[in-house]
Amino acid sequence: MCFWKLKLNKNSVESFAVWSICRIFANGRRCNAVACYETMKDNIAEYTLNIGGKLLSLGEPLVMGILNCTPDSFYAGSRKQTETEIAARANEIVEEGGRIIDVGAFSTRPGAEQVSEEEEMERMRFALKTVRGQQPDAVLSIDTFRHDVAKMAVEEFGAGIINDVSGGNPDGAFGGETSANGVDGAGDCAPVLDESWHGGVAYVLMSSQGPIEDTMMFFAQRVRQLRARGQRDIILDPGFGFGKTMEQNFDTLHRMELLQEFGLPVLAGLSRKTMIWRTLGITPAEALNGTSVLNTVALMKGAKILRVHDVRAAVEAITLTKTMTEKGKLLTPNS
C-alpha cells in the first residue's frame, strides 16, 4: 500500500505510526535503528492489559509458556497430550515464573496435518479443563484462528488472550494471501473475535508480512480496524517464521524497536524457530542457547512478552536484561 493513500488522523497513535514509517523509510533511507530507540526507550509506556476485569501489568516483560496439546508441533518437547502431561506442563510453566499459559490445539508448522474444527475444539477443551484444574489463577492464552474455539475458551474457561496466528485470514495462517490492503472501518479484520466480549479479552495481532516496512503498514491498518470494532487491548506480534525469508526474520528483529511507534505491547515468538537452528546447523532440540540470545535482543528492542518453550531461561534473560539496564542507569552521568 502506498503511504499517501492512507487517511491519517493526527490524533491517532496508528496514524502517527504511519507518519513515522514515511519519515523513517522515505526515499529508501533508513534511520539508525539503535539511535532511534535510544531516544525513545525511556518513554516506552508501562502497558497494562484488561484480563477478565483484572489488570495485568507489563511494566516488566512477562513470559508466556507454550503448551501444545498436539501430536505434531515442530518441537517435540512441547507436545503434551495426556492429562498427566498437560497438568505437569501447566505447573512447570507457573513454577518457573511464567505468567501466561498459551494453549494450542492446531499446529501451525508448515506441512502439519490439517485438523478439523471439531477435533481442535475437543483437544482444546480437554487441555483447558486440566490446566484450569491445576492453575486456576493463571492467565490463559488461546492459540487459534477459529472463532468458535476461541469463544468456547473464553466463555467456559475464562481465557484472557486470543493469540491469532491468522493475521485476520479466516482460513488460518497459511490459508492464502494476507495483505495490508483493505477497506477502512471494522471489516472482517479479526473473525476469531466475538462482538459480545467488549473488553476483558486481549488480542494478539500477528503479521505474516515479509519486510518490516510491510509489517508496519499492516499493523497500522489492522489496528485502526480493530479499534473501529471496539477492540481495546491489542498486542503486536511481528510473526517470526511466518511469511518471511531468513534475512527478513533477522532484519525484523534487528529493527523491532520501530514497532514502539504504535504505543502497543510487542510479543516476540522466537523460541527454537528455524531462523535459529538452521543458521547454527543444529536441531530444534539444541536451540535453547540461540533462543536465549535472540530473546535477549528482543528485550533490548522493547519486547514486553516472550513466548517460549523454556520458561526458566526466558525469566533469567528478563532478570539479567533488567539488571543491566538498572545498573547502567546508576553509572551513567546525568541519568
C-alpha positions as CSV (number, residue, x, y, z in Angstrom):
1,M,0.0,0.0,0.0
2,C,1.3,3.5,-0.8
3,F,1.9,5.7,2.2
4,W,-0.1,8.6,0.6
5,K,-3.2,6.6,0.2
6,L,-3.8,6.2,3.9
7,K,-6.2,8.6,5.6
8,L,-4.2,9.9,8.6
9,N,-5.6,11.4,11.8
10,K,-3.0,13.4,13.6
11,N,-4.6,12.4,16.9
12,S,-4.4,8.7,16.5
13,V,-1.5,6.5,17.6
14,E,-1.6,4.3,14.5
15,S,-1.7,7.3,12.1
16,F,1.3,8.7,13.9
17,A,3.0,5.3,13.4
18,V,2.3,5.5,9.7
19,W,3.7,9.1,9.5
20,S,6.8,7.7,11.3
21,I,7.1,5.0,8.7
22,C,7.1,7.6,6.0
23,R,9.7,9.6,7.8
24,I,11.9,6.6,8.5
25,F,11.8,5.0,5.1
26,A,11.3,8.0,2.8
27,N,13.4,7.8,-0.4
28,G,14.8,4.4,0.6
29,R,16.8,5.9,3.5
30,R,16.8,4.0,6.8
31,C,17.4,5.6,10.1
32,N,19.9,4.2,12.6
33,A,17.6,1.9,14.5
34,V,19.7,1.8,17.6
35,A,19.9,5.6,17.7
36,C,16.2,5.9,17.2
37,Y,15.5,3.6,20.1
38,E,17.9,5.3,22.4
39,T,15.9,8.5,22.1
40,M,12.6,6.8,22.9
41,K,13.2,3.9,25.2
42,D,12.9,5.9,28.4
43,N,9.4,7.0,27.3
44,I,8.0,3.5,26.5
45,A,4.7,3.1,28.3
46,E,4.2,0.7,31.1
47,Y,1.4,-1.2,29.5
48,T,-1.5,-3.0,31.2
49,L,-4.0,-5.5,29.8
50,N,-7.6,-5.9,30.9
51,I,-7.8,-9.7,31.5
52,G,-11.4,-10.5,32.6
53,G,-11.7,-7.3,34.5
54,K,-8.3,-7.5,36.2
55,L,-5.3,-5.5,35.1
56,L,-2.2,-7.4,34.0
57,S,0.8,-5.1,34.2
58,L,3.5,-5.2,31.5
59,G,5.7,-2.7,33.4
60,E,8.2,-5.5,33.3
61,P,8.3,-8.1,30.5
62,L,6.4,-11.3,31.1
63,V,6.9,-14.9,29.9
64,M,4.2,-16.8,28.0
65,G,4.8,-20.5,28.3
66,I,3.8,-22.8,25.4
67,L,1.6,-25.8,25.9
68,N,0.8,-27.7,22.7
69,C,-1.8,-30.4,23.1
70,T,-0.9,-31.6,19.6
71,P,0.9,-34.6,18.3
72,D,2.9,-32.8,15.6
73,S,4.2,-29.4,16.8
74,F,7.6,-28.6,15.3
75,Y,9.4,-29.0,18.7
76,A,8.8,-32.5,20.1
77,G,9.4,-31.3,23.7
78,S,6.3,-29.1,23.6
79,R,3.8,-31.9,22.7
80,K,1.6,-32.7,25.6
81,Q,-1.5,-34.9,25.1
82,T,-2.4,-36.9,28.2
83,E,-4.0,-35.3,31.3
84,T,-0.8,-36.1,33.3
85,E,1.5,-34.4,30.7
86,I,-0.8,-31.4,30.4
87,A,-1.0,-30.9,34.1
88,A,2.7,-31.3,34.6
89,R,3.4,-28.7,31.8
90,A,1.0,-26.2,33.2
91,N,2.5,-26.5,36.7
92,E,6.0,-26.3,35.2
93,I,5.3,-23.0,33.4
94,V,4.0,-21.3,36.5
95,E,6.6,-22.7,38.9
96,E,9.4,-21.5,36.6
97,G,8.0,-18.0,36.5
98,G,5.6,-17.9,33.6
99,R,2.6,-15.6,34.0
100,I,0.7,-16.7,30.8
101,I,0.0,-20.2,29.5
102,D,-0.5,-20.3,25.8
103,V,-2.5,-23.4,24.8
104,G,-2.6,-24.6,21.2
105,A,-4.5,-27.5,19.7
106,F,-3.7,-26.9,16.0
107,S,-0.1,-27.0,14.8
108,T,0.9,-24.1,12.5
109,R,4.1,-25.9,11.5
110,P,4.3,-25.8,7.7
111,G,3.2,-29.2,6.3
112,A,1.4,-30.1,9.5
113,E,-1.8,-32.1,9.2
114,Q,-4.9,-30.0,8.9
115,V,-7.2,-30.5,11.9
116,S,-11.0,-30.2,11.8
117,E,-12.6,-27.6,14.0
118,E,-14.4,-30.4,15.9
119,E,-11.0,-32.1,16.7
120,E,-9.4,-28.8,17.7
121,M,-12.3,-28.0,19.9
122,E,-12.1,-31.4,21.6
123,R,-8.4,-31.1,22.2
124,M,-8.6,-27.6,23.5
125,R,-11.5,-28.3,25.9
126,F,-9.7,-31.3,27.3
127,A,-6.5,-29.3,27.8
128,L,-8.1,-26.3,29.3
129,K,-10.1,-28.3,31.8
130,T,-6.8,-29.8,33.0
131,V,-4.9,-26.5,33.0
132,R,-7.7,-24.7,34.9
133,G,-7.8,-27.5,37.5
134,Q,-4.1,-27.2,38.2
135,Q,-3.6,-23.4,37.8
136,P,-7.0,-21.7,38.3
137,D,-5.4,-18.2,38.5
138,A,-3.1,-18.4,35.5
139,V,-3.7,-16.1,32.5
140,L,-4.8,-18.3,29.6
141,S,-3.9,-17.5,26.1
142,I,-5.6,-19.4,23.2
143,D,-3.6,-20.1,20.1
144,T,-6.3,-20.4,17.4
145,F,-7.7,-18.7,14.4
146,R,-11.2,-20.2,14.8
147,H,-14.0,-18.1,16.3
148,D,-15.9,-21.0,17.9
149,V,-12.8,-22.4,19.6
150,A,-11.9,-19.0,21.0
151,K,-15.5,-18.4,22.1
152,M,-15.6,-21.7,23.9
153,A,-12.3,-21.0,25.7
154,V,-13.3,-17.5,26.8
155,E,-16.8,-18.4,27.9
156,E,-16.1,-21.8,29.5
157,F,-12.6,-21.3,30.9
158,G,-12.1,-17.6,31.2
159,A,-9.4,-17.3,28.6
160,G,-8.0,-13.7,28.6
161,I,-5.9,-13.6,25.4
162,I,-6.6,-14.7,21.9
163,N,-3.3,-15.5,20.1
164,D,-4.4,-15.3,16.5
165,V,-1.8,-16.5,14.0
166,S,-4.0,-15.9,11.0
167,G,-3.4,-12.2,10.6
168,G,-7.1,-11.9,10.1
169,N,-7.3,-14.6,7.4
170,P,-10.4,-16.7,8.1
171,D,-8.6,-19.8,6.6
172,G,-5.7,-19.5,9.0
173,A,-2.1,-18.5,8.8
174,F,-1.4,-20.5,5.6
175,G,-4.9,-20.1,4.0
176,G,-4.0,-17.9,1.1
177,E,-2.8,-14.3,0.9
178,T,-2.8,-11.9,3.8
179,S,-2.5,-8.3,2.7
180,A,-2.3,-4.9,4.3
181,N,-4.7,-3.7,1.7
182,G,-8.3,-3.4,2.7
183,V,-11.2,-1.1,3.4
184,D,-11.4,1.5,6.1
185,G,-13.5,0.6,9.1
186,A,-14.0,-2.6,11.0
187,G,-14.4,-5.1,8.1
188,D,-13.6,-8.7,8.8
189,C,-10.2,-7.9,10.3
190,A,-10.3,-10.5,13.1
191,P,-13.0,-13.1,12.6
192,V,-11.7,-15.0,15.6
193,L,-13.0,-12.3,17.9
194,D,-16.6,-12.2,19.2
195,E,-18.6,-9.0,19.2
196,S,-20.1,-9.7,22.6
197,W,-16.8,-9.6,24.6
198,H,-16.4,-5.8,24.7
199,G,-13.2,-5.8,26.7
200,G,-11.6,-8.2,29.1
201,V,-10.0,-10.2,26.2
202,A,-6.7,-9.1,24.7
203,Y,-5.9,-9.8,21.1
204,V,-2.6,-10.8,19.6
205,L,-2.3,-9.3,16.1
206,M,0.4,-11.2,14.2
207,S,1.9,-10.2,10.9
208,S,2.9,-12.7,8.1
209,Q,4.3,-9.8,6.0
210,G,7.9,-10.1,4.9
211,P,9.8,-6.8,5.2
212,I,9.3,-4.9,8.4
213,E,8.1,-1.9,6.3
214,D,5.1,-4.0,5.2
215,T,4.6,-5.3,8.7
216,M,4.3,-1.8,10.0
217,M,1.8,-0.8,7.3
218,F,-0.2,-4.0,8.0
219,F,-0.3,-3.2,11.7
220,A,-1.3,0.4,11.1
221,Q,-4.3,-0.6,9.1
222,R,-5.4,-3.6,11.2
223,V,-5.1,-1.6,14.5
224,R,-7.3,1.1,13.0
225,Q,-9.9,-1.6,12.0
226,L,-9.7,-3.3,15.4
227,R,-10.3,0.0,17.2
228,A,-13.3,0.6,14.9
229,R,-14.8,-2.6,16.1
230,G,-14.2,-1.9,19.7
231,Q,-11.1,-4.0,20.5
232,R,-9.3,-2.3,23.3
233,D,-6.3,-4.4,24.3
234,I,-4.0,-5.3,21.3
235,I,-0.6,-7.0,21.4
236,L,1.6,-6.8,18.3
237,D,3.5,-9.9,17.1
238,P,5.9,-9.3,14.2
239,G,5.5,-13.0,13.3
240,F,8.9,-14.5,13.2
241,G,8.8,-17.6,11.0
242,F,5.6,-16.6,9.2
243,G,5.8,-15.4,5.6
244,K,9.4,-14.2,5.9
245,T,12.7,-15.2,4.4
246,M,15.6,-15.9,6.8
247,E,17.0,-12.5,6.0
248,Q,13.6,-10.8,6.7
249,N,13.3,-12.6,10.1
250,F,16.7,-11.2,11.2
251,D,16.1,-7.8,9.8
252,T,12.7,-7.6,11.6
253,L,14.4,-8.5,14.9
254,H,17.2,-6.0,14.1
255,R,14.8,-3.2,13.7
256,M,12.0,-4.4,16.0
257,E,12.2,-1.2,18.2
258,L,10.4,0.6,15.3
259,L,7.2,-1.1,16.5
260,Q,7.3,1.0,19.6
261,E,5.8,3.8,17.4
262,F,2.4,2.2,17.8
263,G,2.3,2.6,21.6
264,L,1.3,-1.1,22.0
265,P,3.0,-4.0,23.7
266,V,5.0,-6.3,21.5
267,L,5.2,-10.1,21.7
268,A,8.3,-11.9,20.5
269,G,7.9,-15.6,19.5
270,L,11.4,-16.7,18.7
271,S,11.6,-19.9,20.7
272,R,13.5,-22.6,18.8
273,K,12.5,-21.2,15.5
274,T,14.0,-22.2,12.2
275,M,15.9,-19.0,12.0
276,I,17.9,-20.2,15.0
277,W,18.6,-23.8,14.3
278,R,19.1,-23.6,10.6
279,T,21.5,-20.7,10.9
280,L,23.5,-22.7,13.5
281,G,23.3,-26.0,11.7
282,I,21.6,-27.7,14.7
283,T,18.2,-29.1,15.5
284,P,15.2,-27.5,17.4
285,A,16.1,-29.6,20.4
286,E,19.6,-28.0,20.5
287,A,18.3,-24.4,20.0
288,L,17.9,-23.3,23.6
289,N,21.1,-21.2,23.8
290,G,20.3,-19.5,20.5
291,T,16.8,-18.8,21.7
292,S,18.1,-17.1,24.8
293,V,20.4,-14.9,22.7
294,L,17.6,-13.7,20.4
295,N,15.2,-13.3,23.3
296,T,17.7,-11.0,25.0
297,V,18.0,-9.0,21.8
298,A,14.2,-8.8,21.6
299,L,14.0,-7.5,25.2
300,M,16.5,-4.8,24.4
301,K,14.3,-3.9,21.4
302,G,11.3,-3.4,23.6
303,A,9.5,-6.8,23.7
304,K,7.1,-7.0,26.6
305,I,6.1,-10.7,26.2
306,L,8.4,-13.6,25.4
307,R,6.5,-16.6,24.0
308,V,8.7,-19.6,24.8
309,H,9.1,-23.3,25.3
310,D,11.8,-22.9,28.0
311,V,10.3,-20.6,30.7
312,R,13.1,-20.6,33.2
313,A,15.7,-19.5,30.6
314,A,13.4,-16.7,29.5
315,V,12.8,-15.5,33.0
316,E,16.5,-15.4,33.6
317,A,17.0,-13.4,30.4
318,I,14.5,-10.8,31.6
319,T,16.1,-10.6,35.0
320,L,19.6,-10.1,33.6
321,T,18.5,-7.6,31.0
322,K,16.6,-5.6,33.6
323,T,19.6,-5.6,36.0
324,M,21.9,-4.5,33.2
325,T,19.5,-1.6,32.4
326,E,19.1,-0.5,36.0
327,K,22.8,-0.7,36.9
328,G,23.7,1.1,33.7
329,K,21.4,4.0,34.6
330,L,23.1,4.2,38.0
331,L,26.5,4.5,36.4
332,T,25.5,6.8,33.6
333,P,26.4,10.5,34.2
334,N,23.3,12.8,34.5
335,S,20.9,9.9,34.5
